[in-house]
Amino acid sequence: RGMETPEKATITRQLKPDRIETERIITVLDETIVKLELSSLIPCIIDSLDRFADMLGPEITNNLIEHQKLSNEMEHLLSSSEEDDTMRAEEQRGCLRLLEQRLKCSVRNVLRLLLANPLLCQALKYEVWERESPAEEFIKAFGEFRNFTLERLLTSPTEEEKKIRFMEDMSLQIKKNTEVITALQAELAAAIQTQEEEIHKKDNVIEDLKTSMQDLTKDCKAGIQHIKQEAETQREEELQASQGRCARLQQDIQQLGAQLDALVVEHRASELALRKRKCRMEMEIVNWIQQYDAHMEEKQAEYEEVHAAYTEEKNQLSLLMEKRAVLLQEYSQIEEERRIQEEKKEQALKELNTLTLAATRIQAFWRGYLIRSLYKSKLKKKKKGKGKGKKTKK
């Protein structure tokens, strides 16, 4: 990491984990520290985005601009919720949760893009020196937590038990010394309070008590010094033992490195085969896509042709419907005229029938009249002929 001091790097190199789980835990903590450092630099980078635009590239710059927009929306939503916390509270909380998720996704995307370019991360750490004090304190505290976790993981249960027992013995010794001092101070205070009238007599006693307290203090100091020497000796022994473990771990690391190289060679061969297969699959996919595009172009041309014919027929149908409406109107007029003509014809036929009937009756009456007249004239002639014959005979 760019923010590590040389002493801290030396301690990290000496205290290597002795188990794969430990290595994974320390790796996760180190990666988390790197992400925290980059996350704390994002506000400074956004404030000077014009200066870093060429270095970051368009993709990271666009993501940072989107992140700044989301941050502004979050601040605006928080300020609006503080101003009006009674109206639409549930809706604002839902928007706040959704915006918080989008902001987290934006930070993850920016970190992913930055971590994909280690040289860019290193350059940003050298270019951007400003960092907010809370973030600096949190990163420092997290680094201390990482070192503490590493020490706890590298300490065996037996060593941990020895340290705990040693600290308990020291605490017990200090507690006993403190109790003795407290008791002597209590006796001194009681003697001073109860024998004030015999001050001159108690002066010697007080001096003796002071002398005994000084001796006791010297004894405590000597005991503490002895305990410190024992602790230093034990620390040196543990340091030597730790160095021996580090040497063994270094050998294990070399062996694991050789195994890792062998696995890398093997995996690269399998990766090459998979890449070739992927290329073949991609070519097949491209061919299928081209065939699909050609088929869809044919279908699109056919559809456009059918659609054009449909549109033309639809226009013709509209014209025919308009003509049909005009013809219907004309047909209605013609039907009305025909009906009127039929009524007139029926009326004329009725009148003709009436006149015909009247003419027939008149003709019949006239024929009867003529027949009767003719018949009467014939009767008269017959009667005259008969009268003349009778007269001739005589």
C-alpha positions in Angstrom: 0.0 0.0 0.0 1.1 3.5 -0.8 0.3 4.8 2.8 2.4 2.2 4.7 5.5 3.3 6.7 8.8 1.3 6.4 8.5 0.1 10.0 5.0 -1.1 9.4 6.0 -2.9 6.2 8.9 -4.6 8.0 6.5 -5.9 10.8 4.1 -7.1 8.1 6.9 -9.0 6.3 8.1 -10.6 9.6 4.6 -11.6 10.8 3.5 -13.9 8.0 0.3 -16.0 8.7 0.9 -19.8 9.1 -2.4 -20.9 7.8 -4.3 -20.4 4.5 -7.3 -19.0 6.5 -5.1 -16.5 8.2 -3.6 -15.4 4.8 -7.1 -14.9 3.5 -8.2 -12.9 6.5 -5.2 -10.6 6.3 -5.6 -10.3 2.5 -9.3 -9.2 2.9 -8.2 -6.7 5.6 -5.4 -5.3 3.3 -7.8 -5.0 0.4 -10.4 -3.3 2.6 -7.7 -0.7 3.7 -6.8 0.0 0.0 -10.5 0.4 -0.8 -11.0 2.7 2.2 -8.0 4.9 1.1 -9.4 5.1 -2.4 -12.9 5.8 -1.2 -11.6 8.7 1.0 -9.9 10.2 -2.1 -13.1 10.2 -4.2 -14.4 13.6 -2.8 -11.0 15.3 -3.5 -10.9 13.8 -7.0 -14.4 15.0 -7.8 -13.6 18.5 -6.5 -10.6 18.6 -8.9 -12.1 16.5 -11.7 -11.0 18.8 -14.5 -7.4 18.3 -13.4 -7.6 14.5 -13.3 -9.9 14.0 -16.3 -7.1 13.1 -18.7 -5.5 10.7 -16.2 -8.8 9.0 -15.2 -10.2 8.5 -18.7 -13.8 9.0 -19.9 -15.4 5.9 -18.3 -14.1 6.7 -14.7 -14.9 10.4 -15.2 -18.5 9.6 -16.2 -18.9 7.3 -13.2 -17.5 10.0 -10.9 -19.9 12.6 -12.4 -22.8 10.2 -11.8 -21.6 9.6 -8.3 -21.5 13.4 -7.7 -25.0 13.7 -9.0 -26.2 11.0 -6.6 -24.4 12.6 -3.7 -26.1 16.0 -4.5 -29.5 14.3 -4.7 -28.8 12.6 -1.3 -27.9 15.9 0.3 -30.9 17.6 -1.2 -33.2 14.8 0.0 -31.7 14.8 3.5 -32.1 18.6 3.7 -35.7 18.5 2.5 -36.5 15.7 4.9 -35.1 17.8 7.8 -37.2 20.8 6.7 -40.4 18.9 6.3 -40.5 15.8 8.4 -44.2 15.3 8.7 -45.4 15.3 5.0 -44.6 12.3 2.8 -42.3 10.8 5.4 -42.7 7.2 4.2 -42.2 8.2 0.6 -39.0 10.1 1.5 -37.7 7.2 3.4 -38.3 4.9 0.4 -36.6 7.3 -1.9 -33.7 7.6 0.6 -33.2 3.9 0.7 -33.3 3.6 -3.1 -30.9 6.5 -3.4 -28.6 4.9 -0.8 -28.5 1.6 -2.7 -27.7 3.5 -6.0 -24.9 5.5 -4.2 -23.4 2.2 -2.8 -23.5 0.7 -6.3 -21.8 3.9 -7.7 -19.0 3.7 -5.1 -18.5 0.0 -5.9 -18.3 0.7 -9.7 -15.8 3.5 -9.2 -13.6 1.4 -6.9 -13.8 -1.5 -9.4 -12.6 0.7 -12.2 -9.9 2.3 -10.1 -8.6 -1.1 -8.8 -8.5 -2.5 -12.3 -5.6 0.0 -13.0 -3.0 -0.2 -10.2 -0.7 2.4 -11.8 -3.6 4.9 -11.8 -4.3 4.2 -8.1 -0.7 4.8 -7.2 -0.6 8.0 -9.2 -3.8 9.3 -7.5 -2.3 8.5 -4.0 0.7 10.6 -4.9 -1.3 13.4 -6.6 -4.1 13.7 -3.9 -2.8 14.3 -0.4 -5.8 15.9 1.1 -8.1 13.6 3.1 -10.8 14.4 5.6 -9.6 13.9 9.2 -12.5 11.4 10.2 -11.5 9.2 7.2 -7.8 9.4 8.1 -8.6 8.4 11.7 -10.8 5.6 10.6 -8.2 4.2 8.2 -5.5 4.5 10.9 -7.8 2.7 13.4 -8.6 0.0 10.8 -4.8 -0.5 10.2 -4.3 -0.9 13.9 -7.1 -3.4 14.0 -5.4 -5.2 11.1 -2.1 -5.4 13.0 -3.8 -6.5 16.2 -5.7 -9.2 14.3 -2.5 -10.4 12.7 -0.8 -10.6 16.1 -3.7 -12.5 17.5 -3.8 -14.9 14.5 0.0 -15.5 14.8 -0.1 -16.1 18.5 -0.7 -19.8 19.5 -3.1 -20.7 22.3 -0.2 -21.7 24.5 1.6 -18.4 24.1 -1.7 -16.5 24.6 -2.3 -18.4 27.8 1.3 -17.6 29.0 0.8 -13.9 28.3 -2.5 -13.9 30.0 -1.0 -15.7 33.1 1.9 -13.3 33.1 -0.4 -10.2 32.9 -2.5 -11.7 35.7 0.5 -12.2 37.9 1.7 -8.7 37.3 -1.8 -7.3 38.0 -2.0 -9.4 41.2 1.4 -8.2 42.4 0.5 -4.6 41.6 -2.8 -5.0 43.4 -1.1 -6.4 46.5 1.4 -3.6 46.5 -1.4 -1.1 46.1 -3.3 -2.7 49.0 -0.2 -2.5 51.3 0.3 1.1 50.4 -3.3 1.9 50.9 -3.3 0.2 54.3 -0.2 2.1 55.4 -1.7 5.3 54.2 -4.8 4.5 56.2 -2.8 3.8 59.3 -0.9 7.0 58.9 -4.1 9.0 58.4 -5.7 7.3 61.4 -2.6 8.0 63.6 -2.6 11.6 62.6 -6.3 12.1 63.2 -6.5 10.2 66.6 -3.3 11.5 68.1 -3.2 15.2 67.2 -2.7 16.1 70.8 0.5 14.0 70.9 2.0 15.5 67.8 5.5 15.6 69.3 5.3 12.0 70.4 4.0 10.8 67.0 6.7 12.6 65.0 9.1 9.7 65.4 6.3 7.2 64.5 5.5 9.3 61.4 9.1 9.3 60.4 9.3 5.6 60.9 6.2 5.1 58.8 7.6 7.4 56.1 10.8 5.4 56.1 8.9 2.2 55.8 6.9 3.6 53.0 10.0 4.7 51.2 11.5 1.2 51.7 8.3 -0.3 50.5 8.3 2.0 47.5 11.9 1.0 46.7 10.9 -2.7 47.1 8.0 -2.1 44.7 10.3 -0.4 42.2 12.8 -3.2 42.5 10.0 -5.7 42.0 8.6 -3.8 39.0 12.2 -3.6 37.5 12.6 -7.3 38.0 9.3 -8.0 36.3 10.2 -5.7 33.4 13.5 -7.6 33.0 11.7 -10.9 33.0 9.2 -9.5 30.5 12.0 -8.3 28.3 13.8 -11.7 28.5 10.6 -13.4 27.6 10.0 -11.0 24.7 13.4 -11.7 23.3 12.8 -15.5 23.6 9.4 -15.1 21.8 11.1 -12.9 19.2 13.7 -15.6 18.5 10.9 -18.2 18.3 8.9 -15.9 16.0 12.0 -15.5 13.7 12.4 -19.3 13.6 8.7 -19.6 12.6 9.2 -16.9 10.0 12.1 -18.9 8.5 9.9 -22.0 8.3 7.1 -20.0 6.9 9.4 -18.6 4.3 10.4 -22.1 3.2 6.7 -23.0 3.0 6.1 -19.9 0.9 8.8 -21.0 -1.5 7.3 -24.4 -1.8 3.8 -23.0 -2.3 5.2 -20.6 -4.8 6.6 -23.5 -6.9 3.2 -25.2 -6.6 1.5 -22.0 -7.7 3.8 -21.6 -10.7 3.0 -25.2 -11.8 -0.8 -24.6 -11.3 -0.5 -21.3 -13.3 1.1 -23.1 -16.2 -1.5 -25.8 -16.1 -4.4 -23.3 -15.8 -2.9 -21.2 -18.6 -3.0 -24.2 -20.9 -6.6 -24.9 -20.0 -7.4 -21.2 -20.3 -5.9 -21.2 -23.9 -8.1 -24.2 -24.8 -11.2 -22.5 -23.3 -10.3 -19.2 -25.2 -10.1 -21.1 -28.5 -13.5 -22.7 -27.8 -14.9 -19.3 -26.8 -13.6 -17.9 -30.1 -15.3 -20.7 -32.1 -18.5 -20.2 -30.2 -18.3 -16.4 -30.8 -17.8 -17.0 -34.5 -20.8 -19.4 -34.6 -22.9 -16.8 -32.7 -21.8 -14.1 -35.2 -22.8 -16.3 -38.1 -26.2 -17.1 -36.5 -26.7 -13.4 -35.9 -25.9 -12.6 -39.5 -28.3 -15.2 -40.7 -30.9 -13.9 -38.4 -30.3 -10.3 -39.6 -30.6 -11.4 -43.2 -33.8 -13.4 -42.5 -35.2 -10.4 -40.6 -34.3 -8.1 -43.4 -36.2 -10.3 -45.9 -39.2 -10.5 -43.5 -39.0 -6.7 -43.0 -39.0 -6.1 -46.8 -41.9 -8.5 -47.2 -43.7 -6.8 -44.3 -43.1 -3.4 -45.9 -44.4 -4.6 -49.2 -47.5 -6.2 -47.7 -48.0 -3.0 -45.5 -47.8 -0.8 -48.7 -50.3 -3.0 -50.5 -52.5 -2.9 -47.4 -52.2 0.9 -47.2 -53.1 1.2 -50.9 -56.1 -1.1 -50.5 -57.2 0.8 -47.4 -57.0 4.1 -49.4 -59.1 2.5 -52.2 -61.5 1.2 -49.6 -61.9 4.7 -48.2 -62.5 6.1 -51.7 -65.1 3.3 -52.4 -66.8 4.0 -49.0 -67.0 7.7 -49.9 -68.5 6.8 -53.3 -70.8 4.3 -51.6 -72.0 7.0 -49.3 -72.7 9.3 -52.2 -74.4 6.5 -54.2 -76.5 5.6 -51.1 -77.6 9.1 -50.9 -78.4 9.2 -54.6 -80.1 5.8 -54.3 -82.2 7.1 -51.5 -83.3 10.1 -53.6 -84.0 7.8 -56.5 -86.0 5.5 -54.3 -88.0 8.4 -53.0 -88.6 9.6 -56.5 -89.7 6.1 -57.5 -92.0 5.9 -54.6 -93.5 9.3 -55.5 -93.9 8.1 -59.1 -95.4 4.8 -58.0 -97.9 6.7 -55.8 -98.7 9.0 -58.8 -99.1 5.9 -61.0 -101.3 4.2 -58.5 -103.4 7.4 -58.2 -103.6 7.7 -62.0 -104.5 4.0 -62.3 -107.2 4.5 -59.7 -108.5 7.4 -61.6 -108.2 5.5 -64.9 -110.1 2.6 -63.4 -112.8 4.9 -62.1 -113.0 6.6 -65.5 -113.0 3.3 -67.3 -115.8 2.0 -65.0 -117.7 5.2 -65.6 -117.1 5.0 -69.4 -118.2 1.3 -69.4 -121.3 2.1 -67.5 -122.0 5.1 -69.8 -121.4 2.9 -72.9 -123.6 0.1 -71.5 -126.3 2.6 -70.7 -125.9 4.1 -74.2 -126.0 0.7 -75.9 -129.1 -0.2 -73.9 -130.6 3.1 -74.8 -129.9 2.6 -78.5 -131.2 -1.0 -78.4 -134.3 0.1 -76.7 -134.8 3.0 -79.1 -134.2 0.6 -82.1 -136.5 -2.0 -80.6 -139.3 0.6 -80.1 -139.0 1.8 -83.7 -139.3 -1.8 -85.0 -142.4 -2.4 -82.8 -144.0 0.7 -84.3 -143.3 -0.4 -87.9 -144.8 -3.9 -87.2 -147.9 -2.4 -85.8 -148.4 -0.1 -88.8 -148.0 -3.0 -91.3 -150.6 -5.1 -89.6 -153.2 -2.3 -89.8 -152.8 -1.7 -93.6 -153.2 -5.4 -94.4 -156.5 -5.6 -92.8 -157.8 -2.8 -94.7 -156.9 -4.3 -98.1 -158.8 -7.5 -97.5 -162.0 -5.8 -97.1 
